[in-house]
Amino acid sequence: MKSFAFKVDPLTGEDYYEIYLHGQHLAADPLLNKGSCFTREERRTLSLQGLLPHGISTLDEQMARAVESYRRKPDDLERYIFLLGLLNRNETLYYKVLGEHLDEMLPIVYTPTVGQACLLMSRIMRRARGLYIDPDNIANIDEILEAAPLPDVRLVVVTDGERILGLGDLGADGMGISIGKVNLYVAAGGLHPACCLPVCLDVGTNNDTRRNESLYMGYPHPRLEGQEYFDFVEKFVLGVKRNFPNALIQWEDFAKHKAFPLLDRYRHRVLSFNDDIQGTGATAGAAILTAMSIKGEKLTDQRFAIVGMGQAGVGTARSLSALLQQEGLSERDAHRLIFAVDMPGLLTDDMLQLEQEQRPFAQSRDVVSSWKLASGQRATLSDVVKNAKPTVLIGYTATAGLFDELLLRQMAQNTSRPVILAMSNPTSKSECTPETAVQATGGRALVATGSPFAPVRFDGREIATSQCNNLYIFPGIGLGALVGQAAQVPDSTFVMASRTLAATVTAEQKAKGMLLPAMRDIRHVAARVALAVAKKARDEGLGRQLDDERLEALVAKSQWNPHFYPYRPGVRVSR
């Protein structure tokens, strides 16, 4: 049953909501609740008289109260719980608060605090959000999706909780990530919250401690695996196609042995992408393109070391390969510039245990034959930095301090301005701090990190550190694909997004060492990326055939700014 519908008055052209709830049921619906902003007429016609205090507040006045309460909280986890409670009471107010204070609140609603919250989700949850699909209810997938109280679902962010940030298998408690990504789609991309649905595929957890904990709220069994798992996901995807045929599916925080097959299986069947693979790669690619602009060098003159060849590492390697090929290199020559390091050390073509996704980036054993290795035949990260002499170092290892002072000093010998991307999050798992990178390289490093860090003071100047957050990419990708009515999101879309994002960094920001634009510009960035995505879909015959001006107008119109719509009572009907 849908709780409301979007309407337009045919006489006045006024946008309004036709409301199918009344009284306390309406006041308890977070998507529709206006709190003290219900008008006298709405209170009368929607059976709210006597349920609210006499006074009427504006949205700005409500925001002032909420921010004051937020800032009284003693620590970040309590701030997260407060904001989650606000989201569960009044979504419009929540997004007004978040959008106006994104710099301050982003580390709370997403990394790093969301990781801490997911670890405790079964303990701190007060009201479930989104949909939980498990082996006991998957047979009723159509009834579950039909019951979603949203008028027009266009975005589904789905996780199975197996690889949450750098924290591992959290099972159903990983739902905090899907909720967080939806929050960012709305706050940064401008999608309307009534179109966005977070989902958890609760197929169990192999985390014995979590599964056996008395307060754990998820499906208390070991994970589905193999064909049984993929059959489960197939039922979910078919359910989405039947019930929400215009929706985009974003795959989020799946383990790599499932993420790559799911991406390949569904990318041409439904509008979908994997943010951990494609979004991360595009964001890292944009940061590196900006670094090239600062250095005044070509991408093709660089050498890249990527440490941690899981989803993010492979996604970044693919992004770099595509960018290098755009600049004239063959695929083979592009891959020769990328030195991929994982637990066995440098990946080489004679290794028997290479995963299918890693194999294209394995170096020839002949490359290593002339190297001076510290010990044996295994080329460590240190061996790679000394012998391959990379100019760009990228980490996705969740190993704090991996980029130590000695390694960073070697990077400074390889190039006048080494590019250091310590991409692991939360903050405690970053491969190095910006301060370590700046100090070890004599202030010459260009640094971006996966989690937020404060600027670094060095030699009388302040050096900025950009957070290489997928927030710069995925909201624009989603918005552009939906506005452009794209049939799919090919890899070329993410290459375009990387170049578009890099082009938004101003000369003033580059002078400060920033590799990505300021977070305060995020909605503008999302609009720029969305327009590029919609154009790309059009030009490749995958989307609406509209001219640039029309697409730009549609992107602008589609970005929702939090405000309260007028309400009119309607007759409740089922879809």
N, C-alpha and C positions, 0 to 999 in steps of 0.2 A: 504494500500500500504506500502510495506517495503522499507526503505530508503537504505539498504545495506544488504549484505550477507557475512558470514564468508567463506573464500576460502583458498585452499592450492594449490600452483603451483605444478602440477604433475611432472615437470622436476626438479625444484630446491628444492621443499619441503618448500618453503617460505610461511608463513602465511600472508594473506593480506585481505583487505576488497574490495569487488566488490561494487562500489558506483553507485547508481541510481539517485543521485542529482548532480546538477552542479551549478557553479557560486554562486550568492548570496544565493540561497536556501541551498546550501551545507554549506556555511559559517555561516548561521543562524541556522543550526541544532546542538544543544548542544552536542549530542552524537557523532557527526562526526567532529565538528569544531576543527581544530588544531591551530587556531590563526596564529601566525607568524611562525609556524613550518611546514607549507606546503612547500614541496620541489619545486624547479624550474620546474621539470617534472610534478608534480601534478598540479601546477598552470597553466601549459600550457594545459594539457589534460582534466582538470576539469573546464575550463573556469573561472579561478580565477585571471588571469593576470590583473593588474590594480586595483583590489579590495583590495589588501594588500600592505602595505609598502614594500620597497625593501628588508629590512633586514630579515634574517632568525634566529630565536631563538631556542635554545634547550628547552626541557621541564623543565629542572632545572632552566634555566634563566627565563622562564615564572613564575615558582613557586616563585622565589625570588621577582619578581615584585608584585605578588599577596599577598605574606605574608607581604611585606612592606606596601601595601595599607591596608590590614586587621588590622595591628597593629596601624594604624593611627586613626581608628574609635574610637569615644569617649565613647561608652558604649556597653554592650553585645547585646542589641537589634540591634544596627547599625551593629555590627559584624555579627549577624545572617543574616540580610538583605544583607550585602555584600556577604557572602558565598552563599546565595540562588541565588543571581545574577550571581555569578561565575558558579554555577551549571547549570544555565539556558543559559550560554554562551558557556562553554567548560567543559564537564563532566570529561574528562581525566585529565585535569589540576586540577579541583576541587578535585578529588579523590587522586591525587598526593599530593596536599597541605594537605588535611585532614589526609591521612595516615601517612605523615611525621611529623604531629603536633597533633596527636590524643589526647595526654594528655591535651594540651592547648585548643583544639577546641571542644572536646567532650561535655563539659558543654554548649557550644554554639549551636551546631547542635542538641543536645538532652537535656535531663533534666539538669539544670532547665530552660534554656532560651527558649527551644522549647515551654514550657507552656505559657510563656509571648507572644511568637510569635503567637501561636494558638489563644489566646485571641484577637489578632489584625489582624488575617490573612486576613480578607476581606479588611482591610485598607492598608496592606503592600504588598499584592500580586501584582507582576508586570507581571507574566506569569504563566498560569496554568500548572501544571505538573500532569501526571497520568490521570486516568479516573474517571469521576463523573457519577454515575448511579443513576437516580432518577425516581419517578413514571411516569414522562412524557416521558422517553426514554427507560424504561426497556423492552418494547415490541420490541425494536431494538437492543437487547443485542448482537446479533451476528455481526451486522454491526459495533457496537461500538468496540467490541473486535478485529474484523478483521482490524479495522483502526489503532490499536496500532502500531506505527512505529518501532517496535522491531522485530528482525529477529527470535527470539526463546525464548518466555517467559517461564521461568521455576519457577519463584517465583511471587506470588501475595500476597502483604500485604494489607489487607482490614480492614477498620474501618467504623462504622456508626456514629462515633462522639458523642456517647451518654455519654461516661464516660471517658473523656480525663484527664489522670493523676489524680490529686485531684481536678480538676477544673469543673467537671460535664459535662453537655450537651452543646457542642459547635457546633453541627450540622456540616455543610460542612467545617467549619473552622478547624475541627479536622483532615483534610487531612494532616496537618503538621506532624502528628504522623506517618502516613503511609510513607510519604516522608522521615522522619527522620529514620525510621526503615530500609528502603531500603538503605539509605546512610550507615548505620552501617553494613548491610549485605555485602556491597561492601568493605568498608574500613577495617572492622575487619574480616569478613569471607572470603573475596576474591572472591565472586561471581562477574561475569562480569556485569556491569550496563545494558548491552543490554538484559539481561535475567530477569530483575527485574522490576515489574510493581506495583506502588502504586495505590490503588483504594479507593474511598470514596463511600459508599452506602448512598447517600443523601436522606434519607427518611423523612426529615423535622427535626424540633427541637421543643421541649417543653419549651425552654428558650425564654419566651415572649420578653424580652429585646433585645436579639440577633435577633429574627425573625422579629421584627418590626423596627429594625434599618435600616435607609435608605441605608447605604452602605453595608449591609449584602448581600453576593453573593450566598447564598444557596437557596434551595427549601423553599419558605416562607410559610410553612404550619405546623400544628402540626404533630408530628411523626405518621407514620403508626404503628399500634399496632396489637396484636392478630394474627389471621390467615392471615390477609392481609399482615402483615409484613413478616411472615415466607414463604408465597407464593412468595413474592418479592425476598427473599434471595434464595429460591429454583431456581427461574429463573436465577439468577446470577450464582449460582454454576453449573447448567446445561450448561450455556453458556461457563463457564471456561472449563468444561470437554470436550465440543465439539471443542473449538478453541485452547485450550492449554492442551492437554491430559496428558502431562508429568509434569505439574506444581504442585507445592506445594502451598497451601493456608494457610497463617498465619492470624488468627483472632486477631484483635488488638483493645483494648479499647471499647469493647461492654459492656453495662450494664449487671450486673450479671444475671438478670432474662431472658436475651437472650443469654448470653455467654455460660452458662452451657447447655441449650438445643441445641444450635448450635454445640457445641463441640461433644455432644453425638450423634446428628443426622448425622454428616458428617464424624466423625473420621474413620469409617470403609468403607465409600463410596468413599471418595477422600483422597488423601494424604494431611493431614491438622493437625494443632495443634493450641492451644490457648496459646500465650506467657504469658498473664496476669495470667493464672491459672498454667499451666505446667512449663513454663519457670521461673517464679518467684519462684515457689516451688523448682525447681531444683537448682536454684542459692542460695537460702536460705539454702537448705540442704547441699550444698557444703561448705558454710561458717561455718555451725555448725559442719560438719565433721572435718574441719581444727581446729576449736576451741577444739574439743575433742583431737586431736593430740597434741595441745599445752598444754592442761590440763593433758594429760596422763590418761584420763578417758574413760569409755565406753559410747556409746550413750544410752545404755539400763539402765545406772545408773542415767540418767538425768530426770528432769521434765520440761515440756514446757508450757509456757503461751503464747497464741497467741491472740492478741487483734485486733479485726476487722475481722470478718469472712465473708468477701466478696470473690471475686474471688481469690485474692492473699492469703488471710488467709486460705481459704479452700484448695487452691493449696499447700500451705506450710504444712498444716496438713496432706494432702494426701502423700506428699513427705516424711515427717517424719515417718508416719505410715509404708510406704513401706521400708524405711531404717531400721527401728526397726524390722520389720518382717524378713528382710534379716539377721539380727543379732540374730534371734532365737525366738523372741516373737510371740505369736499369735496375730491376728488382735485385739481381745478384749483387751489383755494386753497392746498392743501398744497404743490403744486409751485411756486407763486409765492414761497414762503418759502425755496426751495432754489436757490442760485446755483451752477451747475455750471461749473467752469473746467477746460479742458484745453489742449492745446498751442496751438490757435487763439485762446485767451482765453476769455472768458465765452461759453458756448454760447447762441446765439440762433436763433430759428426760421427766419431767412432764410439760414442757412448750408447749403450744398449737400452738404457732406461729412459730415454727422452720421451716426453709426452708429445702427442701429435701437434699440439699448438706451439710447442717450443722448437720443434725440429727445424722449421725454416730459418731460425736465428742462430743455429749452431755454427760456430766457426769451423773451418777446415783444420784438422789436426796439424797440417803443414804450417799453419800460421804460428802455432805454439812451439814448433820444433826448434826454432832458433832463439826462443826466450830463455832467460835465466830465471829458473823457478826456485823458490825458497826451499822446496822439498818435493821429491818424487815427480810424478807426471801430472799431478793435479794443480791446475793454475788457480790460485786463490784470487780474491778481490784485490789484494795488495799486489800480486803478480800482474794482474790485468792493468792496474793503474800505472805501474812502473814500466811495463813493456808495450802495451797498446797505446799508452799516453792519451787517454780520453780527455776531452775538453769539457764534457758534460757528464756529470755523475748523478744517477737517479736511484733512489732506494725505495723499495716496497717490502721491507723485511720484518717490520714490527720489532726490530732489535735496537734498543736504545744504545746510542754511543758507537754504533758500527762504523760511522765515519769519524774516526778519531783524528787527533791533531796530526799525527804522522801521515795518514792517508791524505788529509786535506792539504798539507804542505806539498806533497807530491803532485796533487792536482794543480797547485799554484805554479809548479815548475813546468807543467805541461802546456800552459797557456797563460796569457797575460790576465785574462779575466775568466776564471773557471766558473761554470754554472753548476750549482749544487741544488738538487731537488730532493730534500728529505721528506718523503711523501707519506710516511706511516703515521697513523693516528690511532688512539688519542695522543695527546702531547707527550705522555710518559713513554711512548714507544717510538718517538722520532729518532731517526738515525743520527742526527746531530742537532744541536741548537743553532740558530742563526749566529749567536754570539761566538760560538766555537768556530764556525765556518769563517766568519769575518776576521777574527783574531788570528787564526792559523794561516790565512792567505794575505795578511797585511792589508785588509780592507778591500781587497780586489774581487772577492767572490760576489756573484749574483745569486741570490738565495731565494728559494720558495719552499714552503713547507706544507704538509698536509693538515696540520693543526695551527691555530692562531698563535703567533708570538709577537711580543712587543718589538718596536724598532731598537736597533743597536747603536750605541754611541761609540764612535771610533775616530780618533785623531781630530776631535773638535767638530765632527759632523754626525748627523743622524742618518743611518742607513735603514731603509724600510725593508720589511719582509712581507711578501705577498703570501696569502694563504691560497695554495693551489687547490681550491675547492671546486668540486664538480658543479656546485651551485652556479658557476659562471656558464655552464654548458647545458645541463639537462633541462632546466625550465624553458629555455629558448628552443631546444630541439623539440620538446613536447608541444609547446605552443605553436611553433611553425608547422609541424606535421599535422596538427589538428586543424589549424586555420587553412592550410593549403590542401586539406583533405588528401594527404599523401597515402598511397597504397602500401608503402613500405619505407624504411629508413636505411638506405644503403650506406656503405662505408664512405662513399664520396661526400655524403652529407656532413659527416663529422670532420672531414678535411676542410670543407668550406667553413664549418663552424669555428675551427681552430684559427683560420686566417681572419675571420670576421672578429673574433674575440681579441686577437692580438692587435688588430687595427684600432680598437677602442682605447688602448693605453695612450695617454697623452705624453707629449714631450716633457712636461713638468713632472709627471709621474715617473717616467724613465730616468730622469735626472736624480730622483730619490732612490733609485734601485728597484722600483716596483716592476714586476714582470706581468702583473695583471692589474686591471683597473680597481679603483676604490669600491668598497662594498656599497657605499651610498649610491653608486651609479648602477646598481644591479638590475633594476627594472628597465632602464634604458639599454643596458647590455643585452638583457633577455629579448627585448624588442628587436634589436639589431640582428641577433642570432636567429630569431624566429623568422624575420623577413628573409634572411639569406637562405634558410631552410625551405621556406615556402617557394622561393624562386627556384631553388635547386630541384625541388620536386616537380615544379612546372616544366623546367627546361629538360628534365630527363623523362618527361611523359608519365610521371607518377602522381601528379597532383592537378589542382585546378588550373585551367588555362586562362589566367587573369593577368592583366598588365601590372607593372611594378607599382603604379600609383594606387590601384585598387587593392592589391595585396597589402601595401603599407597601411592603408586606411583600415582594413580588416584587422590587422595585427593591433593597431592602436585601439580600435573599438573593443577588441576582445580582452584587453587588460583591465580587469576589474579593480576598482578602488573601493576599499571597504566603506560602505555607507548603508543606512537602513532604507529599504524600499517601502513604499506605502503598501498596506495590506488591505485586502477585501475578502470577506467570507465567501467560501464556495461550498459546493456539495461534494463531500468526500467520495471519490471513485477509485477503483482499482485500475491498474494499467492493463 
